[in-house]
Structures are given as structure tokens and as C-alpha cells.
Amino acid sequence: MHFAKVKGFCLFLMVLSSLLVSTSAFAADKREFQPKGVYSQNQDGDNAPTVENMLKAKQAGDFEKAARIQAILNEKAKKFWRSPGGDEIVVESPYPIAPQRDNAFYKSYLWGNDSQICTGPVSGGISVDYDTSGNIYAARCSTWQGANNACVLVYKSTDGGANWSYLADFHVGPTVTFSHPEVLTGSTGDKLYLFLLRSDQNGMIQMLRFSQSGTPEGIYYVKAGTDTITYFSACVDYENGNHLMVVYQKEEMEDDTPDLYTITSTDCGETWSNEVLVYAYGSHPDIAYGRNGYVYLVFEWPGGGDYEIGFIRSTDYCSSGSWVDLQTLTTDSYDDTYPKVAALHTLPDSIPYVWVAYNDAPVGAYTPMNLGYAYSCNGGEFWSKNHILDSSTVWNEMGCDLWTKRSSGYPSSYVNVCYFKGGHVPPFYHAHIFYGRVSSTNPTNWGWLHEKGTWPTQSEDGREICQGTYAQGNCAIMWAGKDPPGDPFGDDFQNLYFTTWPTDVEEEMTEEEVPAKFSLSANYPNPFNPVTSIQYAVGSRQKPIPTTLKIYNVLGQLVRTLVDEPQVAGAYEVIWDGRDDNGAEVASGVYLYRLQAEDFTQTKKMVLIR
């Protein structure tokens, strides 16, 4: 008994000492700390709360067990992570979990269950699209007869991505490899298009056409010749599905710089037009259809000692002479690469919102890569430039995809993004896929930057690591993951995963979940550099409430309008990137942010330190 009392007292002292040490560290260091021992096995074996066991349970289809282990890991992570100063550090655990922000506004885990489309190698590229019936199609490059990327496989889901089945494949021989597959469907008809870049004949763009049930309808050569084609992007119109438009990067034999060309078909790929030179110096192009013949094209090109992002649009399905409004969307000293473009399908067709996102990497310094973006509210005629979508001092943000709800009759209002986020110093810790979206009513507010997709592969090109689509009205992401038993940090491109967001609109709330009143929370982090999060609640359920969230300097001058739109009851999160309404960085100092909704007004203070 005496021994038990002494033992209990010693345990009490140990706990007390631990609390004092952690409190001191919390106050003095203001850092985030890695939870020690969370990932080690114990006598519980396969039931131990470890990341390995959580992944094994998912692979075995035991989602209840996986969710139970994930919940334990989440709670442990919340207890150990400290982030009062918002500083980020590279951790040393072999199986880290990203820091959890312990508040009700961060919606990391509202996604549906992950489904595994396929196992095995996924290098060479991935693609996903959906048809008017809500069926989803996924494509990947894979091995064949022991040769990497010698085969392209297509899968189909008829139940919103929960289950997948093999649909079709294509291969020539082990010496011919493929890259950057792109699967597309039209809004009408029963067509499924699969575009491929072949390794033979100096790079050849080939298109395979299937019915949407997988019946082969033909193999067509889009472009081949003596010049080398190294990259391409394709899109289809959404009025009738007959127009196919392809942009490609061509390395001409007597030219040291790559040129950009477009080529089109008006008969579902049966015949193709003569190529049209778009720009005499460009690479890694991306193309997106608007409506009524408007097509938007972005690419990277060298200018001023670094790579910048160029934009140009066609007003007549990429036809010769229809390319107008050539602009440069970046004016910085960074290498801006692998741009992606998406446009809302609204009328009039000449003035929809268009967004472009791209990798934003400092030149000449081994520092993390950020995601930048630009947007236009008049179909690409004029642009708001040099914005930051996501950035940090430790993590890489890169390899994005942009997409919108695709319909000729639906006035979509959101553009969606998914991208890779992981440490920039090997091994690449905290590798996850993030998702966000932005609306035409607030085109700089990329809300809902949610973490989804563990152990993705790393690439600067989103066509290799993550792609977005819609699944029966829900937002969805497909990503190339890792094989957990293998090297968790190698770029091995193993397995293909898919998951959906529960709904494309704000989640329905129960009466208990509706905020009882309006509120404005303290921004996080504070002080900050250069990004901070502001959270607030709108507390009326009867109707959308006109809501504004604005930032002022200490002189009372308006600096930035973050929100100015009617909003329904719910909790919201807005990111401020330290820029004014013109996109210029503001100086260090004290700033005020004010929420106004109906009769509610509240103002708080924050500090920017550059």
C-alpha cells in the first residue's frame, strides 16, 4: 500500500511537471510541436492507434475501424500541436499528421469515404471526367509487359465514385509509352474521348473514341510529324459535344524554343483541321472551354529572366484569326509554371469570370513553392493579377487543378481547386491533397481550404497527382497515392484514389448547428506574415443576410473588402493574404477588420509583420 501511494504521488508529480513544461514551452517558444509516440505500435497490435493500422483498415474495407483509429489520432494530434504563433516547422516523425486547428470552423473531415479506383503504378498522368447521367470516368497510365507507361486504362463509376469497374484499355507494344492521358465527355451524345501523348514518331497526339459503355468507335491521329510534341491539353464544347480543341507544345527541328499550336475537330474527332500557331514561345499549356465558342488558353513563357504566365482567348473554337487579348498574368521575379485555367459558363459568354492558378517558385533560392492565381471578371479582357492562393514558409503548395460545373444551361458560380501540399525538404512530410473553392461574388476568397488525400505523390503538374470533377452534383477529387507498405516518401505513383465532398452547396445545418448569434473570432495566426484566417458566424436562418467583412488601416482607410454578399446562417472562414484591393502588398502594422451583418457590427485588431 505504501508503495502504491508513493508510486501514485510520483505519477502526479510527473504529470504536473509535464504540464508546467508544456505550458512554458507554449508561452515561450510559440511553436508547433510534434506529438511523440503517437505512431508507435504497442501491445494492441493491429488495433493500436497508428497511421499504419488506419491505412491497413481502409485497404481491407473496414472503414468503421479506420474511422475509429483516425478519431484517436486526431485527438492525440490536437493535444500535442501548439500553434499560438502560427510558425511551421519540419517534424521528424516518419508518419506525421498535419496540425489540426482545434475549432469548429475547420472542416477537414467532412469528405465521404475514400474509394480505391485501382492498385499498381499510376505514373505518366491521370484524368477524370463525368457525363450528363452522372457517371464518372477515370484514366491512368500503367505498366504492360513489364514496361512502364506502356498501357492506358479507363475505369467507370455509376454510383458517384463509391465503386469502380474496368471499362477499356489501350496499348501498342512495350516500346511505345504514353503520358498525360485526358478523358473527356460531351454534354450530349454517347461519346467518350481519350487523348494520349505517344512516345513514338517524335511525340504523337492520338485520340481514341468510345461509347460511354466502353464500345470502341475508332482510333484517330490528332497530330504527328517530324517535329517533337512534348505536352498537350484538350477540351470539348458543352453545347453539343462535337467540337474538340487541342493545344500542344511543339519543339521544331530548327527552333530552340517551343511553340504553341492548336488543332480542332468539328465532327467528334473524325477529321482534324490544319494547325494554328498561337504563340511562338510557350510551354505547358492548359485549355478550357467557356461557351458559345469562347476558349481560354494559358501557358508559361520566359520573360525578364524567369518564367511568367501568358493568357490568350479564342472567340470561335480556336479557329485561325480568332485568338485575341494576349496578356501576361504575372509580373514578379518568380518562376511561374504549370498554369491551369477554368471559366464559369455564364451569359453573356464574353464576360464570365475566369480564374488561372499556377506554381509560384522563387528563383535562385531553395525555398517553398507557393500557389498563385489571377482572375478576370470580363472573360479575360482585363485581369486582377499576382494574388496568392496558398503559401507557407515550410510547405510546398503546387500541382493544382481547376474545374467548374460544366453545363450550357446551368449558371455555375464557383470554381474549384485541388493541389498538393507537403514539406519542401526531403523527406516530404505532411503530404496531402487540399481542396478549396471561390465564387464570382467574392473572387479572392478561396474558402474551404480542406485537407483531403493522404500520401499523395509529388509533382509540379496537377495532371500527374490530382484532378477534380463533379460526381452526381458533388465536388470530387481523384489523386495518385502511395502504397503504404512501401516508401511513404518516394515519388512512386502507386494506386489511384477518389473521394467526394458531400454537396456542392453550403451544407445543410440542423437547428442545433445553426449559430445562435452573429460573432467575429480572433484571426489566426496573429501576428502573421503574410496570410491569416478570419472566422465569423452568421446567426439568422430565415434568409440570406447582407454581410460585409472589411479591413481598414489605423487611419480608418479601407484596405481590402473580403466579403460583400448575402450569406445564409453558418460558420465562415476567410483568408487574407496581406494585400489590398488592387493586389498590392500592404506594409507591416496594425490593421482592423470589421464584420457587419444586419444590426451586428464588431471590429477586431490584427498585426502584420513582414
DOVO-384671 format. One record per residue (C-alpha): residue in three letters; x, z, y. Coordinates in steps of 0.25 Angstrom, whole numbers, plus 5000, padded with zeros to 4 digits. Each point is the difference from the previous one (the first is absolute). Example, Ala and Ser with C-alpha at 12.3 -4.5 7.8 and 13.67 -1.06 7.14 Angstrom:
2
ALA504950314982
SER500649985014
//
This chain:
610
MET500050005000
HIS501150045009
PHE500749864997
ALA498749935003
LYS499850075014
VAL501549965004
LYS499849864995
GLY498749995008
PHE500650065012
CYS501249904999
LEU499149894999
PHE499350045012
LEU501350015008
MET500349864995
VAL498749945004
LEU500150075014
SER501449955002
SER499649864996
LEU498950005010
LEU500950055011
VAL501149904997
SER499049885000
THR499350055013
SER501450015006
ALA500349864996
PHE498749955004
ALA500250065014
ALA501549965002
ASP500249874993
LYS498749935002
ARG500349914988
GLU499249954988
PHE500550074987
GLN500049944986
PRO499250094990
LYS501050044990
GLY499650014985
VAL498749935002
TYR500449884991
SER500850084989
GLN499450014986
ASN499650134994
GLN499450064987
ASP498749935003
GLY500649874995
ASP499149885003
ASN499150095008
ALA501050045010
PRO499749965014
THR501149905002
VAL499949865005
GLU500549944987
ASN498850064992
MET499149965011
LEU500549854998
LYS499950014985
ALA498650055001
LYS499649885009
GLN500749914990
ALA499250064989
GLY498749985007
ASP499850165001
PHE499649995015
GLU499450145000
LYS501350064995
ALA500849925010
ALA499150045012
ARG500150154995
ILE501649995000
GLN499949925014
ALA499250115006
ILE501050114996
LEU501249915005
ASN499249985013
GLU499850155002
LYS501450034997
ALA500549905010
LYS499150065011
LYS500650144997
PHE501549955002
TRP500049895010
ARG500250055014
SER499849905012
PRO499850075013
GLY501149915007
GLY499649884993
ASP501449974996
GLU500249924987
ILE501250024990
VAL500449934987
VAL499750094989
GLU500850024987
SER499050014989
PRO500049894990
TYR498449995000
PRO499650035015
ILE498650015005
ALA499849965015
PRO499750115009
GLN498550045001
ARG499450035013
ASP499150114998
ASN498849975008
ALA498649944997
PHE500349875008
TYR501149944991
LYS499349924989
SER501149974990
TYR499250024987
LEU498649935003
TRP500449884992
GLY499449964987
ASN500750014987
ASP501249914998
SER499949894990
GLN501149944993
ILE499949845000
CYS501149984991
THR501450054995
GLY501349945000
PRO500949935010
VAL499349965013
SER501249945008
GLY499849875007
GLY498850035008
ILE498550054999
SER498749955006
VAL498550045000
ASP498749945005
TYR498550024998
ASP498849904998
THR498650005006
SER499550074988
GLY501050125002
ASN500949964988
ILE501550035003
TYR501149914995
ALA501550054999
ALA501349924998
ARG501450044996
CYS501349934996
SER500550054986
THR501049974989
TRP499849894990
GLN500949974988
GLY501050115006
ALA500149935013
ASN499650085013
ASN498949945008
ALA499849884991
CYS498550034999
VAL498950035009
LEU498850084995
VAL498650015006
TYR499050124998
LYS498650025004
SER499150125002
THR498549995000
ASP499750155003
GLY500750035014
GLY501450014994
ALA499850114990
ASN500349914988
TRP500849874999
SER500149894990
TYR500949884998
LEU499549875006
ALA501149905000
ASP501549975000
PHE500949895003
HIS501549974995
VAL500849884998
GLY501350054993
PRO501050115001
THR500949925010
VAL498949985010
THR499650135008
PHE498950035010
SER499950095013
HIS499050045010
PRO498749974993
GLU498849995008
VAL498650014995
LEU498849955009
THR498549984998
GLY499149935010
SER498750065005
THR499249904993
GLY500149924987
ASP500750054987
LYS501449975003
LEU501250094998
TYR501449955006
LEU501350054995
PHE501249955009
LEU501550024994
LEU501449975005
ARG500849944989
SER501550014998
ASP500249854996
GLN500149885009
ASN500650085011
GLY498850085001
MET498649954998
ILE498650055004
GLN499049984989
MET498650034999
LEU499150034988
ARG498549995001
PHE499150084991
SER498550035000
GLN499850155003
SER499750024985
GLY501449954997
THR499849864995
PRO501249915005
GLU499649895009
GLY501349935004
ILE501550025004
TYR500449945013
TYR501349995007
VAL499850045015
LYS501549975004
ALA501349964994
GLY501249925004
THR501550005003
ASP499950115010
THR499950144995
ILE498850085002
THR500350155000
TYR498750075005
PHE498549975002
SER498650065003
ALA498749944998
CYS498550025004
VAL498649954998
ASP498949985010
TYR498850094998
GLU498949905004
ASN500049914988
GLY501350034993
ASN500449865000
HIS501250015010
LEU501350054994
MET501150025010
VAL501550034997
VAL501250035008
TYR501450004995
GLN501450025003
LYS500949884997
GLU501549995000
GLU500349865004
MET501349944994
GLU500649965013
ASP499550125008
ASP500650145000
THR498750075005
PRO498750014992
ASP498849925006
LEU498550034998
TYR499049904995
THR498550004997
ILE499349924990
THR498550004997
SER498949954990
THR498549985003
ASP499649974986
CYS500350134993
GLY501449964997
GLU499849874994
THR500849935011
TRP501050055011
SER500249955014
ASN501449965006
GLU500850125004
VAL499950045015
LEU501350065007
VAL499550135006
TYR501350065005
ALA501549964999
TYR500550134997
GLY499250114992
SER500050084987
HIS499150094992
PRO498749945006
ASP498650064997
ILE498749935003
ALA498650055001
TYR498649935002
GLY499150045012
ARG498849915000
ASN499549865004
GLY501349944998
TYR500950115007
VAL501250034992
TYR501150115004
LEU501549994997
VAL501150105002
PHE501549994996
GLU501350065003
TRP501149925008
PRO501350045006
GLY500150025015
GLY500950085009
GLY500950054989
ASP498950054991
TYR498749964993
GLU498749995008
ILE498649974995
GLY499449875004
PHE498549965001
ILE499249875000
ARG498649964997
SER499349884996
THR498649965005
ASP499749904989
TYR500450044986
CYS501549985002
SER499949855004
SER501049935007
GLY500050035015
SER499150124999
TRP501150105001
VAL499950085013
ASP500450135007
LEU501450024995
GLN500450145004
THR501150104997
LEU499350134996
THR501250095001
THR501050035011
ASP501050104994
SER501450024995
TYR499550024985
ASP499949914988
ASP498549974999
THR499749944986
TYR499049964990
PRO498850005009
LYS498550004995
VAL498849955008
ALA498550024999
ALA498849975009
LEU498650045001
HIS499049904996
THR499150015013
LEU499449915009
PRO500349935009
ASP501249954991
SER500949995012
ILE500050145003
PRO500150094988
TYR501050124999
VAL501349964993
TRP501050104995
VAL501449984996
ALA500950104993
TYR501549994996
ASN501250084996
ASP500850055012
ALA501450034997
PRO501150055009
VAL501249905000
GLY501450054997
ALA499650144996
TYR499650064987
THR498750075005
PRO498649994994
MET499149885001
ASN498750015008
LEU498749925000
GLY499749935013
TYR498749925004
ALA499449925011
TYR498649965002
SER499149905008
CYS498650015004
ASN499849865003
GLY500449924988
GLY501550015002
GLU500049945014
PHE500650135006
TRP500650124993
SER500350155002
LYS501450014994
ASN501150094995
HIS499150114994
ILE500450104989
LEU499050014988
ASP500950114993
SER501450055001
SER500850124997
THR501450055001
VAL500250014985
TRP499049904992
ASN500049854999
GLU498749945004
MET499949854996
GLY499549904991
CYS498649995005
ASP498749924997
LEU498949985010
TRP498649964996
THR498549995005
LYS498749994994
ARG499949854997
SER498649945004
SER499549895008
GLY498750075003
TYR500550155001
PRO500550045013
SER501250094995
SER500550105010
TYR501250064992
VAL501449954996
ASN500750084988
VAL501450024998
CYS500850064988
TYR501550024999
PHE501250064994
LYS500550145005
GLY501350064994
GLY501350065003
HIS501149905005
VAL501250074994
PRO500149984984
PRO499350054992
PHE498849975007
TYR499250125001
HIS498550015003
ALA499749864996
HIS498549985002
ILE499049895005
PHE499350045013
TYR498749945005
GLY499449995014
ARG499049925008
VAL499749975014
SER498749955007
SER499849905011
THR499450115009
ASN501350075000
PRO501149904995
THR501250105002
ASN499450124992
TRP500549984985
GLY499250114995
TRP499950054985
LEU501549984997
HIS499750054986
GLU501050024989
LYS499749924987
GLY500849954989
THR501250074994
TRP501349954996
PRO499949865006
THR501149914999
GLN500849975013
SER500049875008
GLU499949955014
ASP499049894996
GLY498650064997
ARG499749884991
GLU501050074990
ILE499550145001
CYS498650025005
GLN498849915003
GLY498650045006
THR498649944997
TYR498550044999
ALA499450054987
GLN498449995000
GLY500050045015
ASN501150114999
CYS501449995005
ALA501149994989
ILE501549994998
MET500849944989
TRP501550044998
ALA501249984992
GLY500350144994
LYS501150064991
ASP500150034986
PRO500150165001
PRO500950024987
GLY501049905006
ASP500850015013
PRO499050065010
PHE500849945012
GLY500549874995
ASP499449875005
ASP499549964986
PHE498649955004
GLN499350064988
ASN498450004998
LEU498949965009
TYR499050105006
PHE498749995007
THR499150105008
THR498950005009
TRP499550075013
PRO498650064997
THR499349925011
ASP500349905011
VAL499350095011
GLU500250145004
GLU499750094988
GLU498650064999
MET500050155003
THR499250114995
GLU499350095009
GLU501150104997
GLU501149915003
VAL499549965014
PRO500750075011
ALA499250105006
LYS500549975014
PHE501049925008
SER501450044999
LEU501449965004
SER501250054992
ALA501550025004
ASN500849874998
TYR501049994989
PRO501250015001
ASN500250065014
PRO501049985006
PHE500149864994
ASN500849875000
PRO499549905000
VAL498750014992
THR499050115000
SER498650024993
ILE498850055008
GLN498850054992
TYR498650025005
ALA498550024995
VAL498749935005
GLY498950104997
SER498749935001
ARG499349934989
GLN498849945007
LYS500749875006
PRO501449955003
ILE500550075012
PRO500849935012
THR501450064997
THR501349995008
LEU501450064997
LYS501049975012
ILE501450045003
TYR500450045014
ASN501350045007
VAL500250135007
LEU499649935013
GLY498649964994
GLN500349864999
LEU499449924988
VAL501149974990
ARG499349954987
THR498649984995
LEU500050034985
VAL498550004998
ASP498849955008
GLU498949974991
PRO498750064994
GLN500350084988
VAL499250074989
ALA500150144995
GLY501350034993
ALA501550045001
TYR500949905006
GLU501549985001
VAL500749915011
ILE501549975001
TRP500749995013
ASP501449935000
GLY500550045013
ARG499649875007
ASP499149975012
ASP498849905000
ASN501049895003
GLY500850034988
ALA501250065008
GLU500750134995
VAL499750125009
ALA501050095005
SER500350144994
GLY499150115006
VAL498750084999
TYR498749924997
LEU498550035000
TYR499049954990
ARG498650015003
LEU498849984991
GLN498649975006
ALA498749994991
GLU498650025006
ASP500250135008
PHE501250044993
THR501450005007
GLN501350064995
THR501449985004
LYS501350044993
LYS501549995004
MET501149934992
VAL501549975002
LEU500749874998
ILE501550024998
ARG500849874999
//
